[in-house]
Amino acid sequence: MPLSHIEKIDNYWALSGETIAKVSSTDPIRGLTKEEAATRLAKHGHNSITTSENTQPLLILLRQFTSPFILLLGVSTILSFFFKEWLDGFAILMVMILNTAIGFWMEYQAHRSMEALKKMSVVQARVIRDGEMMEIKSELLVPGDLLFAESGEMVTADARIINANQLQVDESTLTGESFPVDKGHNLLPEKIPLSERSNMLYKGTFITKGNCFAIVVNTGMKTELGKLAGIVQQAEQVATPLEKKVRILSKKLIWITLGLIVAIFTGSIFYGTPVTTVLKIAIALSVAAIPEGLPVVTTLALSFGMLRMARHNVIVKKLSAVETLGGTNVICTDKTGTLTQNKIEVSLIQAGSLSARVRINATGTSMHWMENNSIPGTAAYAHLCRISALCNTASYQLNGNEASASGDPLEIALLKMIHASGMKPVQYQQQFSKTDEIPFSSETRVMATLHKSKEQEPFYYIAAKGAVEDILKYCSSVLDENGKSHLGEKQKEEWKAIATKHAQSGFRMLAFAYRETSKQEPSFMHNLTLAGIVGFSDPPRAGVTEAIKECKNAGIRVIMITGDHPETAKNIALQLGIATPGEDVMLGSSMKPYNQLTASDRAQWLRASVFARVSPEQKQHLVSVLQDEKMIVAMTGDGVNDAPALKKADIGIAMGLRGTQVAREAADMVLKDDAFTAIVSAIRQGRIIFENIRKFVIFLLSCNLSELLVIAICALFNLPFQLFPLQILFINFITDSMPALALGVSNSGGSIMQRKPYPPETLIIDRKRWTAIFVYSFVITATTLGAVATSHLIFHYNDKWNNLVYNNILFYTLIFSQLFQVLNMTFKRDIPFHKTDVFRNPAIWYSIGGCIGLSLAAYWIMPVKRILGITAISQGDWCIILLYSILTVAIIRIIKKMKITI
């Protein structure tokens, strides 16, 4: 069959190697010719991951002008220039440019996930072409190439194995499976999940043991890795909760402003005010309505939060992710390398009738026996260690506290066990020289070696290890604390039951057997003595249990999503407190596609805390189901298989050490030390930042609304004094910057992790806080206008209306009232005023002092004084300004004590 037929095949694992070679027109010995390889490269393209089109900076910039704030400022700028108010027009234009620049900078994110995938492919590959082995760039691989791969190499394309020698592959980055997977060339059923396709190699995985020849069947975007790239590329990046809330807030401010403008136009008809005057007032209103400092302060507050998180080894790539994490109520976490160490360790030893759990330290220098301390002294354990050292092809060197290792992770774990027991594998190897070997294969699932003693002659030692049920086939006796005893079928079933029980607890079980003989035998796999069985596990990371408990106390649900074995996943989940004993594990094979889910299916998904054997698409679908329930979802992960879900989630959190570059690029945040515990610190900071954002938004809006009310009242009652647009911009420059920023970097936390997350629909400003904003702004408006009225009655009653003096009193009272208003921005009524987090925050006092200095400098610097229309103010008027500014704080404090507002 011609090559075109292989493109229509999607079940390569169900076809023999000969069939694959035939349909791909490949010689299984000589490979392709160089000419044929060049032809196929031209047809199929390079074996690389294509990137999505980059977002054009110009489009991002144009999108900034769709903001209601920017549109309103733009209209105000045009009207100012139309009326030849050049200073006002240029000042408003500068504010508009500043806000646009900030919005552009925040939105402009480089989408480099595809580039990361591409970098994974830039490695060398060895192929057979024209009967010769040659090394080429992996990008030049084509379907039909005869690929050779061995231990330590990355697989560079999807390929069907045709010949394997003790082959094991680490597929954890693709499937989530903790343990290396045995590979062979045998046929498999047509319908079998990716994680069980033992005759296939997949691009991006790693060979941990052995070697193989395989025929390439898919390259580039058609590989499983390429399909994941496509999913990441197509995953919709939804707006963050903070962005949605700011959008809603913006719309409300616009409607308030438009309502006041309509009211002023209605009043102007009654008073006969010229249209030009009304339009100028409308300009002032639009400038007053915009909290110009909001984007700047929000950015700086989030940036400050990023710095705090960086101290806890959390790198935030996107500013809005800081606040989003604080609102998270579900964390979907991968198991391998996230909750666990992704290091295979010996955790259980069964020798004879004795069973013990063990804990070996990271370097293998010590072993802690958590049960039955008599095992180390038994003859069975001594043979178990000898077998582990002799029937082993890995290496493990320990120099002080430094360790270096290579080979099969399970064999490395056995060598660590021997070191931790106070012995050295090399001692066994020096005592016995290997004379014969039966290599491990996926068919027999057994490895055996024959050794000759260098100290006793003639004396031979047979060491064997493998799957429990397969080793037992060769055993006729068992060694326990009473010596050797017969091992019949009944006893073998008992040992199988013991192994099954441990496997159901999440351990991977291997059996160990031996035989001593005085002669070398060509066939030595018979009449073995069972020494015991060993259980391996991927142990939990330190501190994860406590971190999960703190998440639960904070009302945050933790869900484990893994491609690992369901029993292993359940065992880890129970250890960490994620699942309860009676809870079932949701299997990927029982999960329907997202568009076929019924209400019952969704309810079942939402109840489950552990998902096992889950594909990348299913992870993404689970995130979508949770988001459909209005949950804010954080997804942690480290593998290529996690990238689509990381991008889909509201907040993607990747591991920095073990995480693939693909996962790090797809995520919003990266944990530098892979510590799950750092997530708790990040959530705490996110919650603090959300509270701080609320504080300064309430502060900014109460200040801006007071300006709107002052302008509106002066216009509606036809008062002879009014604020100018430039004065409003100056007031906003003073009060919207340093005081708001001081609120934004507050470090108040207290019991913030003892409450549940706010519901996702919780607005930055809810009805209660809008009430507070209106109350605060009415008080500021009343005291500001009260200062003008008091000055008129006491000092200027008999004078003609000195509009400029009244304007200046209005101007400075509004500035000082707003500055002192920051002291009321605390949500705790039961704490004395002088003990509140705001009052005790040095940054608040520095900001108030600095802003007062700037406002007084405007009074003394002549060019600024002239531009702002400031005249001489008497000492009496200064006293009134100060008195009414302090009165603002006192009145609002009394109102808060009466529990009228927050």
C-alpha positions in Angstrom: 0.0 0.0 0.0 1.3 3.5 -0.7 2.3 5.9 2.0 -1.0 7.9 1.6 -2.7 5.0 3.4 -0.8 5.5 6.7 -2.3 9.0 6.9 -5.8 7.4 7.3 -4.7 5.1 10.1 -5.3 6.1 13.7 -4.8 2.8 15.5 -1.2 2.0 14.8 -0.9 0.0 18.0 -3.4 -2.5 16.6 -1.3 -3.2 13.6 1.8 -5.4 13.4 5.3 -3.9 12.8 5.3 -5.6 9.4 2.0 -4.0 8.4 3.2 -0.6 9.6 6.4 -1.0 7.5 4.3 -2.0 4.5 1.7 0.8 4.6 4.5 3.3 5.1 6.7 1.9 2.3 9.6 1.5 4.7 12.3 -1.1 4.7 12.3 -2.4 8.4 16.1 -2.9 8.1 17.5 -0.3 5.8 14.9 2.4 6.5 14.0 5.1 3.9 16.3 6.3 1.2 17.6 9.9 1.5 15.7 10.9 -1.6 12.4 9.4 -0.3 12.9 11.2 3.0 13.4 14.5 1.2 10.2 13.9 -0.8 8.2 13.2 2.3 9.6 16.2 4.1 8.4 18.4 1.3 4.9 16.8 1.5 4.4 16.6 5.3 6.5 19.6 6.4 8.9 19.8 9.3 8.5 17.8 12.5 7.8 20.9 14.6 5.0 22.5 16.5 3.5 25.5 14.7 2.7 28.6 16.6 -0.5 30.6 16.6 -0.5 34.1 15.1 0.8 36.6 17.6 -1.6 39.2 18.8 -0.9 42.4 16.8 0.2 45.3 19.1 -1.9 47.7 17.0 -5.1 45.8 17.6 -4.4 45.8 21.3 -3.9 49.5 21.2 -7.1 50.1 19.2 -9.0 48.0 21.7 -8.1 50.5 24.5 -10.2 53.1 22.8 -13.3 51.0 23.3 -13.1 51.7 27.0 -16.1 53.9 28.2 -13.6 56.0 30.3 -11.4 56.7 27.3 -14.4 57.5 25.1 -15.8 59.9 27.7 -12.4 61.6 28.1 -12.1 61.8 24.3 -15.4 63.6 23.9 -14.3 66.0 26.7 -11.0 66.7 24.9 -12.7 67.5 21.6 -15.2 69.8 23.4 -12.3 71.6 25.2 -10.5 72.2 22.0 -13.7 73.3 20.3 -14.2 76.0 22.9 -10.5 76.9 22.7 -9.9 75.8 26.3 -6.4 74.7 25.2 -5.0 74.0 28.7 -8.0 71.9 29.7 -7.9 70.1 26.4 -4.2 69.2 26.5 -4.5 68.2 30.2 -7.4 65.9 29.5 -5.6 64.5 26.5 -2.5 63.7 28.6 -4.7 61.8 31.1 -6.3 59.9 28.3 -2.9 59.0 26.8 -1.7 57.8 30.3 -4.7 55.6 30.8 -4.4 54.2 27.3 -0.7 53.4 27.8 -1.4 51.6 31.0 -4.2 49.6 29.5 -2.1 48.7 26.5 0.8 47.5 28.8 -1.5 45.4 31.0 -3.2 43.7 28.0 -0.1 43.1 25.9 0.9 39.5 26.8 3.2 37.4 24.7 1.5 34.1 23.9 4.6 31.9 23.9 3.1 28.5 24.7 3.5 27.3 21.2 7.1 28.5 21.1 7.8 26.4 24.2 6.4 23.4 22.5 8.6 24.1 19.5 11.7 24.3 21.7 11.0 20.9 23.0 11.4 19.6 19.5 14.8 21.1 18.7 16.9 18.0 19.5 18.7 15.4 17.5 17.3 12.1 16.4 19.0 8.9 15.1 17.5 7.2 12.1 18.4 4.5 9.6 18.5 5.7 6.1 20.0 3.8 3.2 21.0 1.1 5.7 23.2 3.5 7.7 22.5 5.0 11.1 22.8 8.8 11.0 22.0 11.7 13.4 19.7 14.4 12.1 17.7 17.3 13.5 14.4 16.0 14.9 12.6 18.6 12.7 13.7 16.6 9.6 12.0 13.4 10.7 9.2 12.2 8.4 6.5 9.5 8.6 8.1 6.2 7.7 11.5 7.0 9.2 13.2 4.1 11.0 13.9 5.6 14.4 16.4 4.4 17.0 16.1 5.6 20.6 17.8 4.5 23.8 18.0 5.3 27.5 18.4 9.0 28.3 16.9 10.3 25.1 13.8 12.3 24.3 11.3 10.7 21.9 11.1 13.1 18.9 8.0 11.8 17.1 5.1 9.4 17.5 6.3 6.0 16.4 5.3 2.3 16.4 7.8 0.1 18.1 9.0 -2.9 16.0 11.9 -4.1 18.2 12.5 -3.3 21.9 15.2 -4.3 24.4 14.3 -3.9 28.1 12.5 -0.6 27.1 10.9 1.7 29.6 9.6 5.2 29.0 8.7 8.0 31.3 5.4 9.4 30.0 4.5 11.5 33.1 4.6 14.7 31.1 2.0 13.4 28.7 -0.2 11.0 30.7 0.6 11.9 34.4 1.7 8.3 35.1 4.3 8.4 37.9 6.1 5.2 37.1 8.1 4.4 33.9 6.0 2.4 31.5 7.3 -0.9 30.1 7.3 -1.0 26.3 7.3 -3.8 23.7 6.2 -4.5 20.1 3.2 -6.8 20.6 -0.2 -6.1 19.1 -2.8 -4.3 21.2 -6.6 -4.0 21.1 -7.9 -1.3 18.8 -9.8 0.5 21.6 -7.2 1.2 24.3 -6.4 4.5 26.1 -3.2 6.3 25.3 -1.6 5.5 28.7 -1.8 1.8 28.0 -0.4 1.8 24.4 2.7 -0.1 25.3 3.9 -0.6 21.7 3.9 3.2 20.9 6.4 6.0 21.5 5.1 9.5 21.8 6.8 12.8 21.1 8.1 14.7 24.2 8.4 11.6 26.4 11.8 10.2 27.7 13.5 6.8 27.4 14.5 5.7 31.0 15.8 2.2 30.2 16.7 0.0 27.2 16.5 0.8 23.5 14.3 0.2 20.5 13.7 0.6 16.8 10.4 2.2 15.8 8.8 3.4 12.6 7.6 7.0 12.7 3.9 7.3 12.1 3.1 11.0 13.0 5.2 14.2 13.0 4.6 17.8 13.9 1.1 18.9 14.7 -0.3 15.4 14.1 1.6 13.9 17.0 -0.2 13.6 20.4 2.0 16.5 21.6 0.9 18.5 18.5 -2.7 17.8 19.2 -2.2 19.2 22.7 -0.6 22.3 21.1 -3.7 22.7 19.1 -5.9 22.5 22.2 -3.8 25.1 24.0 -4.0 27.3 20.9 -7.7 27.1 20.7 -8.4 27.4 24.5 -10.4 30.5 25.1 -8.7 33.0 27.4 -11.6 34.4 29.4 -11.6 37.8 31.0 -10.5 37.6 34.7 -12.9 38.3 37.5 -11.1 41.6 38.2 -11.4 42.7 34.6 -15.1 41.9 34.6 -15.7 43.8 37.9 -13.9 46.9 36.7 -15.9 46.8 33.5 -19.2 46.7 35.5 -17.9 49.5 37.7 -17.0 51.7 34.7 -20.5 51.3 33.2 -22.1 52.5 36.5 -19.9 55.5 36.7 -20.8 56.5 33.1 -24.5 56.2 33.9 -24.2 58.4 37.0 -22.3 61.0 35.0 -24.8 61.0 32.2 -27.7 61.3 34.7 -26.1 64.4 36.3 -25.5 65.9 32.8 -29.1 65.4 32.0 -30.1 67.0 35.3 -27.9 70.0 34.6 -29.2 70.5 31.1 -32.7 70.5 32.6 -31.7 73.0 35.2 -30.0 75.2 32.6 -33.3 75.6 30.7 -34.9 76.9 33.9 -32.1 79.4 34.6 -31.5 80.3 31.0 -27.9 79.3 31.2 -26.1 79.6 27.8 -25.5 76.2 26.1 -21.7 76.9 25.9 -21.6 77.2 29.7 -23.6 74.0 30.1 -21.2 72.2 27.8 -18.2 73.4 29.8 -19.8 72.2 32.9 -20.4 68.8 31.2 -16.7 68.7 30.4 -15.9 69.3 34.1 -18.4 66.6 35.1 -16.8 64.1 32.7 -13.4 64.8 34.1 -14.6 64.6 37.6 -16.4 61.2 36.9 -13.2 59.5 35.8 -11.0 58.2 38.6 -7.8 58.9 36.7 -5.7 57.2 39.3 -7.7 53.9 39.3 -5.6 52.2 36.5 -2.3 53.4 37.9 -3.1 52.5 41.5 -4.6 49.1 40.6 -1.5 48.3 38.5 0.9 49.4 41.3 -1.1 47.5 44.0 -1.1 44.3 42.0 2.6 44.8 41.2 3.3 45.2 44.9 1.5 42.0 45.5 3.6 40.4 42.8 6.8 41.4 44.7 5.4 40.0 47.9 4.6 36.7 46.2 8.0 36.6 44.6 9.5 36.5 48.1 7.5 33.3 48.6 8.9 31.9 45.3 5.7 32.6 43.3 6.3 34.3 40.0 3.2 36.1 38.6 3.1 36.6 34.8 -0.1 38.5 34.6 -1.1 41.3 37.0 -4.8 40.5 37.2 -3.9 37.0 38.2 -2.9 38.3 41.7 -6.5 39.3 42.5 -8.0 36.3 40.7 -6.1 33.9 42.9 -7.5 35.6 46.0 -11.1 34.9 44.8 -10.3 31.2 43.9 -12.7 28.7 45.5 -11.5 25.6 43.7 -8.0 24.3 43.1 -7.7 21.5 40.5 -4.3 20.0 41.1 -2.2 17.5 39.3 -0.8 14.7 41.5 2.6 13.7 40.0 5.3 16.3 40.9 2.7 18.7 42.4 1.3 16.9 45.4 3.9 14.2 45.2 7.7 14.3 44.7 7.7 12.5 41.4 10.5 10.3 42.9 10.0 6.6 43.2 10.9 5.4 46.7 10.7 2.1 48.5 7.9 2.5 51.0 6.8 -1.0 52.0 8.8 -4.2 52.7 7.1 -7.6 53.2 9.6 -10.4 54.2 8.0 -13.6 55.2 5.1 -12.9 57.5 6.6 -9.5 58.6 5.5 -6.3 56.9 6.8 -2.8 57.5 6.4 0.7 56.1 9.7 2.5 55.6 10.7 6.1 54.9 14.0 6.7 53.2 15.5 10.2 53.3 16.2 12.1 50.0 19.8 11.1 49.7 19.5 7.5 50.9 21.7 8.0 54.0 19.1 6.8 56.5 15.9 4.7 56.7 13.1 5.0 59.2 11.2 1.9 60.0 7.6 3.0 60.9 6.6 -0.6 61.9 8.2 -3.9 63.0 11.9 -3.1 63.7 12.8 -6.8 63.5 12.8 -7.0 59.7 16.4 -5.7 59.1 17.8 -8.6 61.1 16.0 -11.3 59.2 17.6 -13.6 56.6 14.8 -12.8 54.2 15.7 -9.1 54.3 19.4 -9.9 53.8 18.6 -11.9 50.7 16.2 -9.2 49.5 19.0 -6.6 49.7 21.4 -8.9 47.9 18.9 -9.6 45.1 18.3 -5.9 44.8 22.0 -5.2 44.3 22.8 -8.0 41.9 19.7 -8.1 39.7 20.1 -4.4 38.9 21.5 -2.4 36.0 21.2 1.1 37.5 23.9 3.0 39.3 23.7 5.1 42.5 26.7 6.8 44.0 26.6 8.5 47.4 29.4 10.9 48.3 28.6 12.4 51.7 25.2 14.0 51.3 25.5 14.3 47.5 24.0 11.6 45.3 24.2 10.8 41.6 22.1 8.2 39.9 21.2 6.8 36.4 19.0 4.1 35.2 15.5 2.7 35.9 13.9 4.8 38.8 12.7 1.6 40.5 16.2 0.1 40.4 17.6 3.3 41.7 15.1 3.2 44.6 16.3 -0.3 45.5 20.0 0.9 45.6 18.9 3.8 47.8 17.2 1.2 50.1 20.5 -0.7 50.4 22.5 2.4 51.1 20.0 3.5 53.8 20.3 0.1 55.4 24.0 0.7 56.0 25.3 -1.4 53.2 26.8 -0.7 49.8 25.6 -2.4 46.6 29.2 -2.5 45.3 30.1 -4.9 48.1 27.6 -7.5 46.8 28.7 -6.8 43.2 32.4 -7.3 44.2 31.5 -10.6 46.0 29.6 -12.0 43.0 30.4 -11.7 39.3 27.6 -11.8 36.8 27.9 -14.8 34.4 24.4 -14.8 32.7 21.3 -12.6 32.5 17.7 -12.9 31.5 16.7 -9.3 30.6 13.4 -7.9 31.6 10.7 -7.9 28.9 7.1 -6.8 28.9 6.1 -10.3 28.0 7.7 -12.1 30.9 7.8 -9.2 33.3 10.8 -10.8 35.0 14.5 -10.1 35.2 17.0 -12.7 36.5 20.8 -12.8 36.8 23.2 -15.6 37.5 26.3 -14.8 39.6 29.4 -16.7 40.6 30.9 -16.2 44.0 34.4 -15.0 44.2 34.9 -16.2 47.7 33.3 -19.7 47.6 33.8 -22.2 44.8 31.8 -23.8 43.4 29.0 -21.5 44.5 26.4 -19.8 42.2 23.7 -17.3 43.2 20.5 -16.7 41.2 18.8 -13.4 41.7 15.4 -12.6 40.2 12.8 -9.8 40.5 9.6 -8.9 38.7 5.8 -8.8 38.9 4.6 -10.8 41.9 2.4 -13.2 40.0 5.2 -13.9 37.5 7.9 -14.4 40.0 5.7 -16.8 42.0 5.5 -19.1 38.9 9.2 -19.9 39.4 9.1 -20.3 43.2 8.8 -23.6 45.1 9.7 -22.3 48.6 9.6 -19.2 50.7 12.0 -17.8 53.3 10.6 -16.4 56.5 11.8 -16.0 60.1 11.7 -19.8 60.7 13.7 -20.6 57.6 12.6 -22.1 54.2 9.1 -23.6 53.8 7.2 -25.1 51.0 5.3 -22.7 48.7 2.3 -24.4 47.3 -0.6 -23.0 45.2 -2.5 -22.0 48.3 0.4 -20.1 49.7 1.0 -18.5 46.3 -2.6 -17.2 46.2 -2.1 -15.8 49.7 1.0 -13.9 48.5 -0.9 -12.6 45.5 -3.7 -11.4 47.8 -1.1 -9.6 50.0 0.4 -7.9 46.9 -3.1 -7.0 45.6 -4.0 -5.5 48.9 -0.9 -3.3 48.9 -1.4 -2.4 45.3 -4.9 -1.2 46.1 -3.3 1.1 48.7 -1.3 2.8 45.9 1.9 0.8 45.9 3.6 -0.7 42.9 4.7 -4.2 43.9 7.7 -6.3 42.9 8.7 -9.7 44.1 12.2 -10.9 44.8 13.5 -14.5 44.7 16.8 -16.4 44.8 18.4 -19.8 44.6 21.9 -21.0 45.6 23.5 -23.8 43.6 26.9 -25.4 43.3 26.9 -25.6 39.5 26.3 -23.3 36.6 23.1 -24.1 34.8 22.1 -23.0 31.3 18.4 -22.7 32.4 18.3 -21.5 36.0 14.8 -20.1 36.4 13.3 -22.9 38.5 12.9 -23.9 42.2 13.4 -20.3 43.4 12.9 -19.2 47.0 10.7 -16.2 47.6 12.6 -13.7 49.7 9.8 -11.1 49.9 8.0 -8.3 48.1 8.7 -4.6 48.0 6.2 -1.8 47.5 7.2 1.4 45.7 5.4 4.8 45.9 5.7 8.3 44.8 5.6 10.0 48.3 3.7 13.2 49.1 5.7 16.5 49.2 6.5 17.9 52.6 3.9 20.4 53.9 1.2 19.6 51.3 -1.1 18.0 53.9 -1.0 21.2 56.0 -1.5 23.4 52.9 -4.6 21.5 51.9 -6.0 21.7 55.4 -5.5 25.5 55.3 -7.2 25.7 52.0 -10.2 23.9 53.4 -10.3 26.2 56.4 -10.3 29.1 53.9 -13.3 27.5 52.1 -11.3 26.4 49.1 -12.0 23.0 47.6 -9.1 20.9 46.4 -9.6 18.4 43.5 -7.0 16.0 42.3 -6.8 15.4 38.6 -4.3 12.8 37.4 -3.5 10.4 34.6 -2.2 7.9 37.2 -3.8 4.6 38.4 -7.1 5.2 40.3 -6.0 3.2 43.4 -2.7 5.2 43.5 -4.6 8.4 43.1 -7.1 7.5 45.8 -4.4 6.5 48.3 -2.6 9.8 47.9 -5.8 11.7 48.1 -6.7 10.0 51.4 -3.3 10.6 52.8 -3.5 14.3 52.0 -7.1 14.7 53.2 -8.4 15.5 49.7 -10.8 12.6 49.7 -12.9 10.8 52.3 -12.7 6.9 52.8 -16.0 6.2 51.2 -15.6 8.5 48.2 -15.3 7.0 44.7 -12.7 7.9 42.1 -14.0 9.3 38.8 -12.4 7.5 35.9 -11.6 9.2 32.7 -13.2 6.2 30.8 -16.5 7.0 32.4 -16.4 10.8 31.6 -18.5 11.8 28.6 -17.5 14.6 26.3 -18.4 18.1 27.5 -21.2 18.7 24.9 -22.9 15.4 25.9 -23.1 15.9 29.6 -26.5 15.6 31.3 -27.5 17.3 34.5 -26.8 14.0 36.4 -23.3 13.7 34.8 -22.4 17.3 35.9 -23.6 16.6 39.4 -21.4 13.5 39.6 -18.4 15.5 38.3 -19.0 18.2 40.8 -19.2 15.7 43.7 -15.9 14.0 42.9 -12.7 15.0 44.5 -10.4 12.6 42.7 -10.2 12.1 38.9 -7.9 9.3 37.5 -6.8 8.2 34.1 -7.9 11.6 32.8 -6.9 12.9 29.3 -5.9 16.5 28.7 -9.2 17.2 27.0 -11.1 15.8 30.0 -9.1 18.1 32.4 -10.1 21.0 30.3 -13.7 19.9 30.2 -13.8 19.5 34.0 -12.5 23.1 34.4 -15.3 24.2 32.1 -18.0 22.4 34.2 -16.7 24.1 37.3 -16.7 27.5 35.6 -20.3 26.8 34.5 -21.2 26.7 38.2 -19.7 30.2 38.6 -16.6 28.9 40.4 -13.3 30.6 40.1 -10.9 27.8 39.2 -7.2 27.5 39.8 -5.4 24.7 38.0 -1.9 23.5 39.0 0.2 21.3 36.9 3.7 20.5 35.5 3.3 18.4 32.4 2.6 19.0 28.7 -0.8 17.3 29.4 -1.7 20.0 31.9 -1.2 23.0 29.5 -4.7 23.2 27.9 -6.4 23.1 31.3 -3.9 25.7 32.7 -4.8 28.1 30.0 -8.6 27.4 30.3 -8.6 27.9 34.1 -9.2 31.3 35.6 -5.7 31.1 37.1 -3.1 28.6 35.8 -0.3 27.7 38.2 2.7 25.8 36.9 5.6 24.1 38.7 8.9 25.9 38.1 11.4 23.1 38.8 9.7 19.9 37.5 7.3 21.8 35.2 7.8 21.6 31.5 8.4 24.9 29.6 5.0 24.4 27.9 3.2 24.3 31.3 5.1 27.4 32.5 4.3 29.4 29.4 0.6 28.4 29.4 0.2 29.3 33.1 -0.5 32.7 34.8 1.7 31.9 37.7 4.8 29.8 38.3 5.9 28.2 41.6 9.7 28.5 41.6 10.3 25.7 44.1 7.3 23.6 43.1 6.0 23.9 46.7 2.2 23.5 46.9 2.4 25.4 50.2 3.3 28.5 48.3 -0.2 28.5 46.8 -1.6 29.2 50.2 0.7 32.2 50.6 -0.3 33.4 47.2 -4.0 33.0 48.0 -3.6 35.0 51.2 -1.9 37.8 49.3 -4.6 37.7 46.6 -7.3 38.1 49.3 -5.4 41.0 50.9 -5.1 42.7 47.6 -8.8 42.3 46.8 -9.6 44.0 50.2 -7.1 46.7 49.4 -8.6 47.3 46.0 -12.0 47.6 47.5 -10.6 50.2 50.0 -9.0 52.4 47.4 -11.9 52.1 44.9 -14.3 53.2 47.7 -12.0 56.0 48.5 -11.5 57.1 44.9 -15.2 56.9 44.0 -16.4 58.7 47.1 -13.9 61.5 46.2 -14.8 61.6 42.6 -18.6 61.5 43.3 -18.2 64.4 45.8 -16.6 66.4 42.9 -19.6 65.5 40.7 -22.0 66.5 43.4 -20.2 69.9 44.0 -20.2 70.7 40.3 -23.8 69.6 39.9 -25.1 71.5 42.9 -23.3 74.7 41.9 -24.8 74.4 38.4 -28.3 73.4 39.4 -28.6 76.2 42.0 -26.9 78.7 39.7 -24.2 79.5 42.3 -21.7 82.1 41.1 -18.6 79.9 41.8 -17.6 76.6 40.1 -14.7 74.3 39.8 -12.6 74.4 36.6 -11.6 71.2 34.7 -7.9 71.9 35.4 -8.6 72.2 39.1 -10.5 68.9 39.0 -7.6 67.2 37.3 -5.2 68.7 39.9 -7.5 67.4 42.7 -7.6 64.0 41.2 -3.8 64.1 40.7 -3.4 64.8 44.4 -6.0 62.5 45.9 -6.1 59.7 43.3 -2.4 58.9 43.6 -0.4 58.6 46.9 -3.3 58.1 49.4 -5.0 55.5 47.1 -1.6 53.8 46.6 -1.0 53.7 50.3 -4.3 51.9 50.7 -3.4 49.6 47.9 -0.2 48.3 49.6 -1.6 47.8 53.0 -0.4 44.6 54.7 -3.5 43.9 56.8 -4.4 40.3 56.8 -5.4 39.1 60.2 -8.0 36.3 59.9 -8.4 36.7 56.2 -7.7 32.9 55.6 -10.4 31.9 58.1 -13.3 33.1 55.9 -14.8 31.5 52.8 -14.0 33.1 49.4 -16.4 35.7 48.2 -18.9 34.3 45.7 -17.6 34.8 42.1 -20.4 37.3 41.3 -19.3 39.5 44.2 -18.6 42.9 42.8 -15.8 45.2 43.9 -18.5 47.6 44.9 -21.7 45.9 46.0 -25.0 47.6 47.0 -23.8 48.1 50.6 -20.6 49.7 49.5 -22.3 51.9 47.0 -24.5 53.2 49.9 -21.3 53.9 51.8 -19.8 55.8 48.8 -22.9 58.0 48.4 -22.9 58.7 52.2 -19.2 59.6 52.2 -19.5 61.8 49.1 -22.6 63.6 50.4 -20.7 64.3 53.7 -17.7 65.6 51.7 -19.9 67.7 49.5 -21.8 69.1 52.4 -18.7 70.1 54.4 -17.0 71.6 51.3 -20.0 73.8 50.4 -20.4 74.4 54.2 -16.9 75.9 54.3 -17.8 78.3 51.5 -21.1 79.3 53.2 -19.3 79.8 56.6 -16.6 81.9 55.0 -19.3 84.0 53.3 -21.3 84.5 56.5 -18.3 85.3 58.7 -15.8 87.1 56.5 -17.5 88.2 53.2 -21.2 88.7 54.0 -21.0 92.5 53.3 -18.7 92.1 50.4 -19.7 91.4 46.8 -19.4 87.8 45.8 -15.7 87.2 45.4 -16.1 84.2 43.1 -12.4 83.4 42.9 -12.0 83.3 46.7 -15.0 81.1 47.1 -13.7 78.9 44.3 -10.4 78.6 46.1 -12.1 77.7 49.4 -14.1 75.1 47.6 -10.9 73.8 45.9 -8.7 73.4 49.0 -11.5 72.2 51.3 -12.3 69.5 48.8 -8.6 68.5 48.6 -8.1 68.3 52.4 -11.4 66.6 53.0 -10.5 63.9 50.5 -7.1 63.5 51.9 -8.3 63.0 55.5 -11.1 60.8 54.2 -8.5 58.1 53.6 -8.3 57.6 57.4 -11.9 56.3 57.4 -11.1 53.5 54.9 -11.3 50.6 57.3 -13.9 47.8 57.4 -13.6 47.2 61.1 -16.0 49.1 63.4 -15.1 47.4 66.7 -11.5 48.6 66.7 -10.6 52.1 68.1 -9.8 54.7 65.5 -6.1 55.0 66.4 -5.7 51.2 66.3 -7.1 50.6 62.8 -4.8 49.1 60.1 -5.2 52.3 58.1 -4.3 54.7 61.0 -1.3 52.6 61.9 0.0 52.4 58.3 3.0 54.7 57.9 2.4 54.9 54.2 -0.9 56.6 54.8 0.6 59.4 56.8 3.5 59.9 54.4 1.0 60.2 51.5 -1.2 62.7 53.4 1.8 64.8 54.3 3.2 64.7 50.8 -0.1 65.6 49.2 -0.7 68.5 51.6 2.8 69.7 50.6 2.0 69.5 46.9 -1.3 71.3 47.3 0.4 74.1 49.3 3.2 74.3 46.8 0.6 75.1 44.1 -0.4 78.0 46.3 3.1 79.4 46.4 4.5 78.6 42.9 3.3 81.4 40.7 3.0 79.6 37.3 1.0 76.8 38.8 -1.0 79.3 40.9 -1.9 81.2 37.7 -2.9 78.1 35.7 -5.1 76.9 38.5 -6.7 80.3 39.1 -5.6 80.5 42.8 -5.7 83.9 44.6 -4.7 85.0 48.1 -6.5 83.3 50.9 -6.8 84.9 54.3 -5.8 83.2 57.6 -9.5 83.0 58.6 -10.4 81.2 55.4 -7.5 78.8 55.9 -8.8 78.0 59.4 -12.3 77.3 58.0 -10.8 75.1 55.3 -8.9 73.1 57.9 -11.9 72.9 60.3 -14.3 71.6 57.8 -11.8 69.1 56.4 -11.4 67.6 59.9 -15.1 67.8 60.4 -15.5 65.5 57.4 -13.5 62.7 59.1 -15.4 63.2 62.4 -18.9 63.0 60.8 -18.1 59.9 58.8 -16.6 58.3 61.8 -19.8 58.9 63.8 -21.9 57.5 60.9 -19.7 54.3 60.8 -20.1 53.9 64.6 -23.8 54.1 64.1 -23.4 51.2 61.6 -25.1 53.2 58.9 -22.3 52.3 56.5 -19.4 49.9 56.4 
